[in-house]
Amino acid sequence: MPLIATGRHRRDTVPEEGGRWPVSVVLRPVAGGVLSQNLDALTREAADLAGPGHWHTGQPGSAHLTVRALEWYRAIVDPAEPAIHRYRAAMERAAAGCGPTRIEVVGLTLTAGTVMAAAVAADDQADLFLDRLAEELGDDAWLELPYGRRDIWYVNLIHFTTGIAKPDALIDWITRHREHPIGAETIPAAELVRFHYAAHPERPYMRPEVLTYTPFSDSTRRPGLPTS
């Protein structure tokens, strides 16, 4: 039985020092693109069923696929500090050996604390970048080492923060959308971001602040791979 049916789901809170939502490497849908619009529409539908107060993580500007979290949350992050310079350099070295990656978002699922859109990589470039980044980070890859290699791609649409207004209806809606093509897009760059809580009265969310934008190289893309 889904945890939201009994109110035992995980509830996110505004980040605190040493907690979740740290500096991370992410892939984001192209601003204004069809995929971004489709994710936003589904986020609004999910939020109508979940009720007020939950974070609209799938809205434009917030929706993202996490490649790697790099540290625990801290309130003060200086873009000029040595750690950020190391992360940026590792991203640049990794991205130089990877082409733009084609991502397809293929349906919805329910987790302990989110409404999630499942994604698949339509080529090998996303996984290649993930692996190359881990290598290039070296000791800076420490945070995720105990959890092993990420083996799924996803975009969270809603992060739960309180009770669910219509749990049965939300469960049914997600079940109907479990296999539901949402869109595909070629993502041209990775981003190093930190997150800020945005207390929007109707659509609160975690706002990514871009610390660096790292384009993928076109030189490794094999002929015949789809492009947007």
PyMOL CGO cylinders between C-alpha atoms (Angstrom):
from pymol import cmd
from pymol.cgo import CYLINDER

trace = [
    CYLINDER, 0.00, 0.00, 0.00, 1.43, 3.43, -0.90, 0.3, 1, 1, 1, 1, 1, 1,
    CYLINDER, 1.43, 3.43, -0.90, 2.57, 5.36, 2.16, 0.3, 1, 1, 1, 1, 1, 1,
    CYLINDER, 2.57, 5.36, 2.16, 0.42, 8.36, 1.28, 0.3, 1, 1, 1, 1, 1, 1,
    CYLINDER, 0.42, 8.36, 1.28, -2.68, 6.20, 1.79, 0.3, 1, 1, 1, 1, 1, 1,
    CYLINDER, -2.68, 6.20, 1.79, -1.96, 6.06, 5.52, 0.3, 1, 1, 1, 1, 1, 1,
    CYLINDER, -1.96, 6.06, 5.52, -0.19, 9.38, 5.93, 0.3, 1, 1, 1, 1, 1, 1,
    CYLINDER, -0.19, 9.38, 5.93, 3.19, 7.74, 6.53, 0.3, 1, 1, 1, 1, 1, 1,
    CYLINDER, 3.19, 7.74, 6.53, 4.91, 9.34, 3.54, 0.3, 1, 1, 1, 1, 1, 1,
    CYLINDER, 4.91, 9.34, 3.54, 8.17, 11.30, 3.82, 0.3, 1, 1, 1, 1, 1, 1,
    CYLINDER, 8.17, 11.30, 3.82, 7.78, 15.05, 4.25, 0.3, 1, 1, 1, 1, 1, 1,
    CYLINDER, 7.78, 15.05, 4.25, 10.44, 17.48, 3.07, 0.3, 1, 1, 1, 1, 1, 1,
    CYLINDER, 10.44, 17.48, 3.07, 11.29, 20.52, 5.16, 0.3, 1, 1, 1, 1, 1, 1,
    CYLINDER, 11.29, 20.52, 5.16, 13.15, 23.71, 4.39, 0.3, 1, 1, 1, 1, 1, 1,
    CYLINDER, 13.15, 23.71, 4.39, 16.83, 22.73, 4.11, 0.3, 1, 1, 1, 1, 1, 1,
    CYLINDER, 16.83, 22.73, 4.11, 19.06, 23.02, 7.15, 0.3, 1, 1, 1, 1, 1, 1,
    CYLINDER, 19.06, 23.02, 7.15, 22.81, 22.94, 7.52, 0.3, 1, 1, 1, 1, 1, 1,
    CYLINDER, 22.81, 22.94, 7.52, 24.09, 19.43, 6.89, 0.3, 1, 1, 1, 1, 1, 1,
    CYLINDER, 24.09, 19.43, 6.89, 20.83, 18.23, 5.34, 0.3, 1, 1, 1, 1, 1, 1,
    CYLINDER, 20.83, 18.23, 5.34, 19.35, 17.48, 1.93, 0.3, 1, 1, 1, 1, 1, 1,
    CYLINDER, 19.35, 17.48, 1.93, 19.42, 19.71, -1.20, 0.3, 1, 1, 1, 1, 1, 1,
    CYLINDER, 19.42, 19.71, -1.20, 23.17, 20.23, -1.50, 0.3, 1, 1, 1, 1, 1, 1,
    CYLINDER, 23.17, 20.23, -1.50, 25.35, 21.53, -4.31, 0.3, 1, 1, 1, 1, 1, 1,
    CYLINDER, 25.35, 21.53, -4.31, 24.69, 19.09, -7.16, 0.3, 1, 1, 1, 1, 1, 1,
    CYLINDER, 24.69, 19.09, -7.16, 25.34, 18.40, -10.83, 0.3, 1, 1, 1, 1, 1, 1,
    CYLINDER, 25.34, 18.40, -10.83, 22.07, 18.29, -12.76, 0.3, 1, 1, 1, 1, 1, 1,
    CYLINDER, 22.07, 18.29, -12.76, 20.57, 18.12, -16.24, 0.3, 1, 1, 1, 1, 1, 1,
    CYLINDER, 20.57, 18.12, -16.24, 17.62, 20.43, -16.88, 0.3, 1, 1, 1, 1, 1, 1,
    CYLINDER, 17.62, 20.43, -16.88, 14.98, 20.56, -19.63, 0.3, 1, 1, 1, 1, 1, 1,
    CYLINDER, 14.98, 20.56, -19.63, 15.45, 23.35, -22.11, 0.3, 1, 1, 1, 1, 1, 1,
    CYLINDER, 15.45, 23.35, -22.11, 13.67, 26.48, -20.89, 0.3, 1, 1, 1, 1, 1, 1,
    CYLINDER, 13.67, 26.48, -20.89, 10.42, 27.04, -22.76, 0.3, 1, 1, 1, 1, 1, 1,
    CYLINDER, 10.42, 27.04, -22.76, 10.59, 23.67, -24.50, 0.3, 1, 1, 1, 1, 1, 1,
    CYLINDER, 10.59, 23.67, -24.50, 7.78, 21.17, -24.93, 0.3, 1, 1, 1, 1, 1, 1,
    CYLINDER, 7.78, 21.17, -24.93, 9.19, 18.82, -22.28, 0.3, 1, 1, 1, 1, 1, 1,
    CYLINDER, 9.19, 18.82, -22.28, 9.33, 21.61, -19.72, 0.3, 1, 1, 1, 1, 1, 1,
    CYLINDER, 9.33, 21.61, -19.72, 5.74, 22.58, -20.50, 0.3, 1, 1, 1, 1, 1, 1,
    CYLINDER, 5.74, 22.58, -20.50, 4.50, 18.99, -20.27, 0.3, 1, 1, 1, 1, 1, 1,
    CYLINDER, 4.50, 18.99, -20.27, 6.23, 18.43, -16.93, 0.3, 1, 1, 1, 1, 1, 1,
    CYLINDER, 6.23, 18.43, -16.93, 4.71, 21.63, -15.60, 0.3, 1, 1, 1, 1, 1, 1,
    CYLINDER, 4.71, 21.63, -15.60, 1.20, 20.61, -16.68, 0.3, 1, 1, 1, 1, 1, 1,
    CYLINDER, 1.20, 20.61, -16.68, 1.53, 17.27, -14.90, 0.3, 1, 1, 1, 1, 1, 1,
    CYLINDER, 1.53, 17.27, -14.90, 2.96, 18.99, -11.83, 0.3, 1, 1, 1, 1, 1, 1,
    CYLINDER, 2.96, 18.99, -11.83, -0.13, 21.19, -11.64, 0.3, 1, 1, 1, 1, 1, 1,
    CYLINDER, -0.13, 21.19, -11.64, -2.43, 18.17, -11.97, 0.3, 1, 1, 1, 1, 1, 1,
    CYLINDER, -2.43, 18.17, -11.97, -0.58, 16.30, -9.24, 0.3, 1, 1, 1, 1, 1, 1,
    CYLINDER, -0.58, 16.30, -9.24, -0.62, 19.35, -6.98, 0.3, 1, 1, 1, 1, 1, 1,
    CYLINDER, -0.62, 19.35, -6.98, -4.38, 19.73, -7.36, 0.3, 1, 1, 1, 1, 1, 1,
    CYLINDER, -4.38, 19.73, -7.36, -4.79, 16.24, -5.91, 0.3, 1, 1, 1, 1, 1, 1,
    CYLINDER, -4.79, 16.24, -5.91, -2.01, 16.47, -3.33, 0.3, 1, 1, 1, 1, 1, 1,
    CYLINDER, -2.01, 16.47, -3.33, -3.30, 19.77, -1.96, 0.3, 1, 1, 1, 1, 1, 1,
    CYLINDER, -3.30, 19.77, -1.96, -1.57, 23.01, -0.96, 0.3, 1, 1, 1, 1, 1, 1,
    CYLINDER, -1.57, 23.01, -0.96, 1.88, 23.38, 0.56, 0.3, 1, 1, 1, 1, 1, 1,
    CYLINDER, 1.88, 23.38, 0.56, 3.78, 20.70, -1.33, 0.3, 1, 1, 1, 1, 1, 1,
    CYLINDER, 3.78, 20.70, -1.33, 6.77, 21.73, -3.43, 0.3, 1, 1, 1, 1, 1, 1,
    CYLINDER, 6.77, 21.73, -3.43, 6.16, 22.04, -7.18, 0.3, 1, 1, 1, 1, 1, 1,
    CYLINDER, 6.16, 22.04, -7.18, 9.55, 20.68, -8.18, 0.3, 1, 1, 1, 1, 1, 1,
    CYLINDER, 9.55, 20.68, -8.18, 8.48, 19.91, -11.74, 0.3, 1, 1, 1, 1, 1, 1,
    CYLINDER, 8.48, 19.91, -11.74, 7.70, 23.52, -12.67, 0.3, 1, 1, 1, 1, 1, 1,
    CYLINDER, 7.70, 23.52, -12.67, 9.84, 25.40, -15.21, 0.3, 1, 1, 1, 1, 1, 1,
    CYLINDER, 9.84, 25.40, -15.21, 13.17, 26.47, -13.81, 0.3, 1, 1, 1, 1, 1, 1,
    CYLINDER, 13.17, 26.47, -13.81, 13.03, 23.84, -11.06, 0.3, 1, 1, 1, 1, 1, 1,
    CYLINDER, 13.03, 23.84, -11.06, 12.60, 20.54, -12.92, 0.3, 1, 1, 1, 1, 1, 1,
    CYLINDER, 12.60, 20.54, -12.92, 15.87, 18.62, -13.11, 0.3, 1, 1, 1, 1, 1, 1,
    CYLINDER, 15.87, 18.62, -13.11, 17.53, 15.23, -13.35, 0.3, 1, 1, 1, 1, 1, 1,
    CYLINDER, 17.53, 15.23, -13.35, 20.23, 14.83, -10.70, 0.3, 1, 1, 1, 1, 1, 1,
    CYLINDER, 20.23, 14.83, -10.70, 23.52, 13.44, -11.98, 0.3, 1, 1, 1, 1, 1, 1,
    CYLINDER, 23.52, 13.44, -11.98, 25.35, 13.63, -8.66, 0.3, 1, 1, 1, 1, 1, 1,
    CYLINDER, 25.35, 13.63, -8.66, 24.96, 15.31, -5.27, 0.3, 1, 1, 1, 1, 1, 1,
    CYLINDER, 24.96, 15.31, -5.27, 28.34, 16.54, -4.08, 0.3, 1, 1, 1, 1, 1, 1,
    CYLINDER, 28.34, 16.54, -4.08, 28.02, 17.52, -0.41, 0.3, 1, 1, 1, 1, 1, 1,
    CYLINDER, 28.02, 17.52, -0.41, 25.48, 18.10, 2.35, 0.3, 1, 1, 1, 1, 1, 1,
    CYLINDER, 25.48, 18.10, 2.35, 23.44, 21.28, 2.33, 0.3, 1, 1, 1, 1, 1, 1,
    CYLINDER, 23.44, 21.28, 2.33, 25.05, 24.49, 3.52, 0.3, 1, 1, 1, 1, 1, 1,
    CYLINDER, 25.05, 24.49, 3.52, 23.47, 27.91, 3.60, 0.3, 1, 1, 1, 1, 1, 1,
    CYLINDER, 23.47, 27.91, 3.60, 26.53, 29.80, 2.41, 0.3, 1, 1, 1, 1, 1, 1,
    CYLINDER, 26.53, 29.80, 2.41, 28.15, 28.75, -0.86, 0.3, 1, 1, 1, 1, 1, 1,
    CYLINDER, 28.15, 28.75, -0.86, 30.73, 31.08, -2.39, 0.3, 1, 1, 1, 1, 1, 1,
    CYLINDER, 30.73, 31.08, -2.39, 31.11, 30.50, -6.17, 0.3, 1, 1, 1, 1, 1, 1,
    CYLINDER, 31.11, 30.50, -6.17, 34.76, 31.52, -5.82, 0.3, 1, 1, 1, 1, 1, 1,
    CYLINDER, 34.76, 31.52, -5.82, 35.66, 28.96, -3.17, 0.3, 1, 1, 1, 1, 1, 1,
    CYLINDER, 35.66, 28.96, -3.17, 38.14, 26.13, -3.97, 0.3, 1, 1, 1, 1, 1, 1,
    CYLINDER, 38.14, 26.13, -3.97, 35.54, 23.35, -3.78, 0.3, 1, 1, 1, 1, 1, 1,
    CYLINDER, 35.54, 23.35, -3.78, 33.36, 24.98, -6.44, 0.3, 1, 1, 1, 1, 1, 1,
    CYLINDER, 33.36, 24.98, -6.44, 36.42, 25.50, -8.66, 0.3, 1, 1, 1, 1, 1, 1,
    CYLINDER, 36.42, 25.50, -8.66, 37.24, 21.77, -8.31, 0.3, 1, 1, 1, 1, 1, 1,
    CYLINDER, 37.24, 21.77, -8.31, 33.67, 20.73, -9.12, 0.3, 1, 1, 1, 1, 1, 1,
    CYLINDER, 33.67, 20.73, -9.12, 33.63, 23.00, -12.18, 0.3, 1, 1, 1, 1, 1, 1,
    CYLINDER, 33.63, 23.00, -12.18, 36.93, 21.65, -13.46, 0.3, 1, 1, 1, 1, 1, 1,
    CYLINDER, 36.93, 21.65, -13.46, 35.78, 18.04, -13.00, 0.3, 1, 1, 1, 1, 1, 1,
    CYLINDER, 35.78, 18.04, -13.00, 32.56, 18.78, -14.90, 0.3, 1, 1, 1, 1, 1, 1,
    CYLINDER, 32.56, 18.78, -14.90, 34.46, 20.38, -17.75, 0.3, 1, 1, 1, 1, 1, 1,
    CYLINDER, 34.46, 20.38, -17.75, 36.83, 17.43, -18.07, 0.3, 1, 1, 1, 1, 1, 1,
    CYLINDER, 36.83, 17.43, -18.07, 33.95, 14.96, -17.98, 0.3, 1, 1, 1, 1, 1, 1,
    CYLINDER, 33.95, 14.96, -17.98, 31.76, 16.90, -20.41, 0.3, 1, 1, 1, 1, 1, 1,
    CYLINDER, 31.76, 16.90, -20.41, 34.60, 17.24, -22.92, 0.3, 1, 1, 1, 1, 1, 1,
    CYLINDER, 34.60, 17.24, -22.92, 34.33, 13.50, -23.58, 0.3, 1, 1, 1, 1, 1, 1,
    CYLINDER, 34.33, 13.50, -23.58, 30.53, 13.36, -23.85, 0.3, 1, 1, 1, 1, 1, 1,
    CYLINDER, 30.53, 13.36, -23.85, 28.02, 14.53, -26.42, 0.3, 1, 1, 1, 1, 1, 1,
    CYLINDER, 28.02, 14.53, -26.42, 24.60, 16.09, -25.75, 0.3, 1, 1, 1, 1, 1, 1,
    CYLINDER, 24.60, 16.09, -25.75, 22.26, 13.49, -24.31, 0.3, 1, 1, 1, 1, 1, 1,
    CYLINDER, 22.26, 13.49, -24.31, 18.77, 12.50, -25.42, 0.3, 1, 1, 1, 1, 1, 1,
    CYLINDER, 18.77, 12.50, -25.42, 16.38, 12.00, -22.48, 0.3, 1, 1, 1, 1, 1, 1,
    CYLINDER, 16.38, 12.00, -22.48, 12.86, 10.54, -22.74, 0.3, 1, 1, 1, 1, 1, 1,
    CYLINDER, 12.86, 10.54, -22.74, 10.35, 10.94, -19.91, 0.3, 1, 1, 1, 1, 1, 1,
    CYLINDER, 10.35, 10.94, -19.91, 8.09, 7.93, -20.06, 0.3, 1, 1, 1, 1, 1, 1,
    CYLINDER, 8.09, 7.93, -20.06, 5.61, 7.89, -17.17, 0.3, 1, 1, 1, 1, 1, 1,
    CYLINDER, 5.61, 7.89, -17.17, 4.87, 8.58, -13.53, 0.3, 1, 1, 1, 1, 1, 1,
    CYLINDER, 4.87, 8.58, -13.53, 5.45, 6.72, -10.30, 0.3, 1, 1, 1, 1, 1, 1,
    CYLINDER, 5.45, 6.72, -10.30, 5.00, 7.31, -6.58, 0.3, 1, 1, 1, 1, 1, 1,
    CYLINDER, 5.00, 7.31, -6.58, 7.86, 7.23, -4.08, 0.3, 1, 1, 1, 1, 1, 1,
    CYLINDER, 7.86, 7.23, -4.08, 7.94, 7.58, -0.31, 0.3, 1, 1, 1, 1, 1, 1,
    CYLINDER, 7.94, 7.58, -0.31, 8.13, 11.35, -0.61, 0.3, 1, 1, 1, 1, 1, 1,
    CYLINDER, 8.13, 11.35, -0.61, 7.50, 12.43, -4.20, 0.3, 1, 1, 1, 1, 1, 1,
    CYLINDER, 7.50, 12.43, -4.20, 5.52, 12.18, -7.38, 0.3, 1, 1, 1, 1, 1, 1,
    CYLINDER, 5.52, 12.18, -7.38, 8.21, 11.17, -9.84, 0.3, 1, 1, 1, 1, 1, 1,
    CYLINDER, 8.21, 11.17, -9.84, 8.44, 11.18, -13.62, 0.3, 1, 1, 1, 1, 1, 1,
    CYLINDER, 8.44, 11.18, -13.62, 10.54, 8.25, -14.81, 0.3, 1, 1, 1, 1, 1, 1,
    CYLINDER, 10.54, 8.25, -14.81, 13.07, 8.95, -17.55, 0.3, 1, 1, 1, 1, 1, 1,
    CYLINDER, 13.07, 8.95, -17.55, 15.32, 6.88, -19.77, 0.3, 1, 1, 1, 1, 1, 1,
    CYLINDER, 15.32, 6.88, -19.77, 18.44, 7.82, -21.67, 0.3, 1, 1, 1, 1, 1, 1,
    CYLINDER, 18.44, 7.82, -21.67, 17.87, 7.31, -25.40, 0.3, 1, 1, 1, 1, 1, 1,
    CYLINDER, 17.87, 7.31, -25.40, 21.62, 7.15, -26.02, 0.3, 1, 1, 1, 1, 1, 1,
    CYLINDER, 21.62, 7.15, -26.02, 24.69, 6.31, -23.95, 0.3, 1, 1, 1, 1, 1, 1,
    CYLINDER, 24.69, 6.31, -23.95, 25.83, 9.86, -23.30, 0.3, 1, 1, 1, 1, 1, 1,
    CYLINDER, 25.83, 9.86, -23.30, 24.03, 10.53, -19.98, 0.3, 1, 1, 1, 1, 1, 1,
    CYLINDER, 24.03, 10.53, -19.98, 25.46, 7.38, -18.39, 0.3, 1, 1, 1, 1, 1, 1,
    CYLINDER, 25.46, 7.38, -18.39, 28.86, 8.12, -19.89, 0.3, 1, 1, 1, 1, 1, 1,
    CYLINDER, 28.86, 8.12, -19.89, 28.85, 11.58, -18.33, 0.3, 1, 1, 1, 1, 1, 1,
    CYLINDER, 28.85, 11.58, -18.33, 27.69, 10.17, -14.97, 0.3, 1, 1, 1, 1, 1, 1,
    CYLINDER, 27.69, 10.17, -14.97, 30.61, 7.72, -14.91, 0.3, 1, 1, 1, 1, 1, 1,
    CYLINDER, 30.61, 7.72, -14.91, 33.19, 10.16, -16.21, 0.3, 1, 1, 1, 1, 1, 1,
    CYLINDER, 33.19, 10.16, -16.21, 32.12, 12.76, -13.66, 0.3, 1, 1, 1, 1, 1, 1,
    CYLINDER, 32.12, 12.76, -13.66, 32.62, 10.30, -10.79, 0.3, 1, 1, 1, 1, 1, 1,
    CYLINDER, 32.62, 10.30, -10.79, 36.12, 9.56, -12.05, 0.3, 1, 1, 1, 1, 1, 1,
    CYLINDER, 36.12, 9.56, -12.05, 37.05, 13.21, -12.57, 0.3, 1, 1, 1, 1, 1, 1,
    CYLINDER, 37.05, 13.21, -12.57, 35.75, 14.26, -9.16, 0.3, 1, 1, 1, 1, 1, 1,
    CYLINDER, 35.75, 14.26, -9.16, 38.10, 11.87, -7.38, 0.3, 1, 1, 1, 1, 1, 1,
    CYLINDER, 38.10, 11.87, -7.38, 37.89, 12.48, -3.63, 0.3, 1, 1, 1, 1, 1, 1,
    CYLINDER, 37.89, 12.48, -3.63, 35.12, 15.03, -4.21, 0.3, 1, 1, 1, 1, 1, 1,
    CYLINDER, 35.12, 15.03, -4.21, 32.79, 12.18, -5.21, 0.3, 1, 1, 1, 1, 1, 1,
    CYLINDER, 32.79, 12.18, -5.21, 32.59, 11.04, -1.56, 0.3, 1, 1, 1, 1, 1, 1,
    CYLINDER, 32.59, 11.04, -1.56, 28.94, 11.82, -0.75, 0.3, 1, 1, 1, 1, 1, 1,
    CYLINDER, 28.94, 11.82, -0.75, 27.30, 9.22, -3.01, 0.3, 1, 1, 1, 1, 1, 1,
    CYLINDER, 27.30, 9.22, -3.01, 29.97, 6.52, -2.72, 0.3, 1, 1, 1, 1, 1, 1,
    CYLINDER, 29.97, 6.52, -2.72, 28.14, 4.58, 0.04, 0.3, 1, 1, 1, 1, 1, 1,
    CYLINDER, 28.14, 4.58, 0.04, 25.03, 4.34, -2.14, 0.3, 1, 1, 1, 1, 1, 1,
    CYLINDER, 25.03, 4.34, -2.14, 26.66, 2.96, -5.27, 0.3, 1, 1, 1, 1, 1, 1,
    CYLINDER, 26.66, 2.96, -5.27, 26.15, 4.09, -8.83, 0.3, 1, 1, 1, 1, 1, 1,
    CYLINDER, 26.15, 4.09, -8.83, 22.88, 5.80, -9.78, 0.3, 1, 1, 1, 1, 1, 1,
    CYLINDER, 22.88, 5.80, -9.78, 20.97, 3.45, -12.07, 0.3, 1, 1, 1, 1, 1, 1,
    CYLINDER, 20.97, 3.45, -12.07, 17.79, 5.38, -12.87, 0.3, 1, 1, 1, 1, 1, 1,
    CYLINDER, 17.79, 5.38, -12.87, 16.98, 8.78, -14.32, 0.3, 1, 1, 1, 1, 1, 1,
    CYLINDER, 16.98, 8.78, -14.32, 14.00, 10.77, -13.09, 0.3, 1, 1, 1, 1, 1, 1,
    CYLINDER, 14.00, 10.77, -13.09, 12.42, 14.18, -12.61, 0.3, 1, 1, 1, 1, 1, 1,
    CYLINDER, 12.42, 14.18, -12.61, 10.51, 14.78, -9.38, 0.3, 1, 1, 1, 1, 1, 1,
    CYLINDER, 10.51, 14.78, -9.38, 7.27, 16.69, -9.95, 0.3, 1, 1, 1, 1, 1, 1,
    CYLINDER, 7.27, 16.69, -9.95, 6.09, 17.09, -6.36, 0.3, 1, 1, 1, 1, 1, 1,
    CYLINDER, 6.09, 17.09, -6.36, 7.97, 16.83, -3.07, 0.3, 1, 1, 1, 1, 1, 1,
    CYLINDER, 7.97, 16.83, -3.07, 5.53, 16.14, -0.26, 0.3, 1, 1, 1, 1, 1, 1,
    CYLINDER, 5.53, 16.14, -0.26, 5.76, 18.46, 2.74, 0.3, 1, 1, 1, 1, 1, 1,
    CYLINDER, 5.76, 18.46, 2.74, 2.50, 17.83, 4.59, 0.3, 1, 1, 1, 1, 1, 1,
    CYLINDER, 2.50, 17.83, 4.59, -0.65, 15.67, 4.47, 0.3, 1, 1, 1, 1, 1, 1,
    CYLINDER, -0.65, 15.67, 4.47, -2.19, 14.64, 1.13, 0.3, 1, 1, 1, 1, 1, 1,
    CYLINDER, -2.19, 14.64, 1.13, -5.59, 16.14, 0.39, 0.3, 1, 1, 1, 1, 1, 1,
    CYLINDER, -5.59, 16.14, 0.39, -6.85, 13.33, -1.87, 0.3, 1, 1, 1, 1, 1, 1,
    CYLINDER, -6.85, 13.33, -1.87, -4.53, 10.33, -1.46, 0.3, 1, 1, 1, 1, 1, 1,
    CYLINDER, -4.53, 10.33, -1.46, -6.77, 7.78, -3.19, 0.3, 1, 1, 1, 1, 1, 1,
    CYLINDER, -6.77, 7.78, -3.19, -7.36, 10.07, -6.16, 0.3, 1, 1, 1, 1, 1, 1,
    CYLINDER, -7.36, 10.07, -6.16, -3.64, 10.83, -6.44, 0.3, 1, 1, 1, 1, 1, 1,
    CYLINDER, -3.64, 10.83, -6.44, -2.77, 7.13, -6.35, 0.3, 1, 1, 1, 1, 1, 1,
    CYLINDER, -2.77, 7.13, -6.35, -5.33, 6.38, -9.07, 0.3, 1, 1, 1, 1, 1, 1,
    CYLINDER, -5.33, 6.38, -9.07, -4.10, 9.28, -11.21, 0.3, 1, 1, 1, 1, 1, 1,
    CYLINDER, -4.10, 9.28, -11.21, -0.48, 8.14, -10.99, 0.3, 1, 1, 1, 1, 1, 1,
    CYLINDER, -0.48, 8.14, -10.99, -1.50, 4.56, -11.80, 0.3, 1, 1, 1, 1, 1, 1,
    CYLINDER, -1.50, 4.56, -11.80, -3.25, 5.77, -14.97, 0.3, 1, 1, 1, 1, 1, 1,
    CYLINDER, -3.25, 5.77, -14.97, -0.11, 7.67, -15.97, 0.3, 1, 1, 1, 1, 1, 1,
    CYLINDER, -0.11, 7.67, -15.97, 2.40, 4.95, -15.13, 0.3, 1, 1, 1, 1, 1, 1,
    CYLINDER, 2.40, 4.95, -15.13, 3.11, 4.43, -18.83, 0.3, 1, 1, 1, 1, 1, 1,
    CYLINDER, 3.11, 4.43, -18.83, 2.56, 7.87, -20.30, 0.3, 1, 1, 1, 1, 1, 1,
    CYLINDER, 2.56, 7.87, -20.30, 4.94, 9.41, -22.83, 0.3, 1, 1, 1, 1, 1, 1,
    CYLINDER, 4.94, 9.41, -22.83, 5.67, 12.91, -21.55, 0.3, 1, 1, 1, 1, 1, 1,
    CYLINDER, 5.67, 12.91, -21.55, 8.34, 14.08, -23.97, 0.3, 1, 1, 1, 1, 1, 1,
    CYLINDER, 8.34, 14.08, -23.97, 11.88, 13.72, -25.22, 0.3, 1, 1, 1, 1, 1, 1,
    CYLINDER, 11.88, 13.72, -25.22, 14.63, 16.27, -25.52, 0.3, 1, 1, 1, 1, 1, 1,
    CYLINDER, 14.63, 16.27, -25.52, 18.32, 16.56, -26.25, 0.3, 1, 1, 1, 1, 1, 1,
    CYLINDER, 18.32, 16.56, -26.25, 20.01, 18.26, -23.30, 0.3, 1, 1, 1, 1, 1, 1,
    CYLINDER, 20.01, 18.26, -23.30, 23.09, 20.21, -24.39, 0.3, 1, 1, 1, 1, 1, 1,
    CYLINDER, 23.09, 20.21, -24.39, 24.80, 20.90, -21.06, 0.3, 1, 1, 1, 1, 1, 1,
    CYLINDER, 24.80, 20.90, -21.06, 25.20, 19.98, -17.41, 0.3, 1, 1, 1, 1, 1, 1,
    CYLINDER, 25.20, 19.98, -17.41, 24.83, 22.50, -14.62, 0.3, 1, 1, 1, 1, 1, 1,
    CYLINDER, 24.83, 22.50, -14.62, 26.37, 22.84, -11.19, 0.3, 1, 1, 1, 1, 1, 1,
    CYLINDER, 26.37, 22.84, -11.19, 23.65, 24.23, -8.93, 0.3, 1, 1, 1, 1, 1, 1,
    CYLINDER, 23.65, 24.23, -8.93, 22.82, 25.00, -5.35, 0.3, 1, 1, 1, 1, 1, 1,
    CYLINDER, 22.82, 25.00, -5.35, 19.23, 25.15, -4.09, 0.3, 1, 1, 1, 1, 1, 1,
    CYLINDER, 19.23, 25.15, -4.09, 17.22, 27.85, -2.35, 0.3, 1, 1, 1, 1, 1, 1,
    CYLINDER, 17.22, 27.85, -2.35, 13.76, 27.43, -0.86, 0.3, 1, 1, 1, 1, 1, 1,
    CYLINDER, 13.76, 27.43, -0.86, 11.30, 29.68, -2.71, 0.3, 1, 1, 1, 1, 1, 1,
    CYLINDER, 11.30, 29.68, -2.71, 8.23, 30.25, -0.54, 0.3, 1, 1, 1, 1, 1, 1,
    CYLINDER, 8.23, 30.25, -0.54, 5.83, 31.07, -3.37, 0.3, 1, 1, 1, 1, 1, 1,
    CYLINDER, 5.83, 31.07, -3.37, 2.29, 31.35, -1.93, 0.3, 1, 1, 1, 1, 1, 1,
    CYLINDER, 2.29, 31.35, -1.93, 0.75, 29.02, -4.51, 0.3, 1, 1, 1, 1, 1, 1,
    CYLINDER, 0.75, 29.02, -4.51, 3.69, 27.06, -5.94, 0.3, 1, 1, 1, 1, 1, 1,
    CYLINDER, 3.69, 27.06, -5.94, 6.54, 26.73, -3.40, 0.3, 1, 1, 1, 1, 1, 1,
    CYLINDER, 6.54, 26.73, -3.40, 9.63, 25.02, -4.74, 0.3, 1, 1, 1, 1, 1, 1,
    CYLINDER, 9.63, 25.02, -4.74, 13.38, 24.57, -4.45, 0.3, 1, 1, 1, 1, 1, 1,
    CYLINDER, 13.38, 24.57, -4.45, 15.02, 27.05, -6.81, 0.3, 1, 1, 1, 1, 1, 1,
    CYLINDER, 15.02, 27.05, -6.81, 18.28, 25.97, -8.47, 0.3, 1, 1, 1, 1, 1, 1,
    CYLINDER, 18.28, 25.97, -8.47, 20.93, 28.69, -8.61, 0.3, 1, 1, 1, 1, 1, 1,
    CYLINDER, 20.93, 28.69, -8.61, 23.35, 27.94, -11.44, 0.3, 1, 1, 1, 1, 1, 1,
    CYLINDER, 23.35, 27.94, -11.44, 26.98, 28.11, -10.30, 0.3, 1, 1, 1, 1, 1, 1,
    CYLINDER, 26.98, 28.11, -10.30, 28.37, 26.97, -13.64, 0.3, 1, 1, 1, 1, 1, 1,
    CYLINDER, 28.37, 26.97, -13.64, 27.01, 25.82, -17.01, 0.3, 1, 1, 1, 1, 1, 1,
    CYLINDER, 27.01, 25.82, -17.01, 29.09, 23.20, -18.82, 0.3, 1, 1, 1, 1, 1, 1,
    CYLINDER, 29.09, 23.20, -18.82, 28.20, 22.35, -22.45, 0.3, 1, 1, 1, 1, 1, 1,
    CYLINDER, 28.20, 22.35, -22.45, 28.79, 18.85, -23.70, 0.3, 1, 1, 1, 1, 1, 1,
    CYLINDER, 28.79, 18.85, -23.70, 31.17, 18.36, -26.59, 0.3, 1, 1, 1, 1, 1, 1,
    CYLINDER, 31.17, 18.36, -26.59, 29.69, 17.66, -30.02, 0.3, 1, 1, 1, 1, 1, 1,
    CYLINDER, 29.69, 17.66, -30.02, 32.81, 15.85, -31.17, 0.3, 1, 1, 1, 1, 1, 1,
    CYLINDER, 32.81, 15.85, -31.17, 31.93, 12.49, -29.61, 0.3, 1, 1, 1, 1, 1, 1,
    CYLINDER, 31.93, 12.49, -29.61, 28.37, 12.24, -30.91, 0.3, 1, 1, 1, 1, 1, 1,
    CYLINDER, 28.37, 12.24, -30.91, 28.06, 9.25, -33.20, 0.3, 1, 1, 1, 1, 1, 1,
    CYLINDER, 28.06, 9.25, -33.20, 26.25, 9.60, -36.56, 0.3, 1, 1, 1, 1, 1, 1,
    CYLINDER, 26.25, 9.60, -36.56, 22.63, 8.55, -36.49, 0.3, 1, 1, 1, 1, 1, 1,
    CYLINDER, 22.63, 8.55, -36.49, 21.82, 9.50, -32.91, 0.3, 1, 1, 1, 1, 1, 1,
    CYLINDER, 21.82, 9.50, -32.91, 18.59, 11.53, -32.64, 0.3, 1, 1, 1, 1, 1, 1,
    CYLINDER, 18.59, 11.53, -32.64, 18.73, 15.26, -32.05, 0.3, 1, 1, 1, 1, 1, 1,
    CYLINDER, 18.73, 15.26, -32.05, 16.06, 17.75, -31.12, 0.3, 1, 1, 1, 1, 1, 1,
]
cmd.load_cgo(trace, "trace")
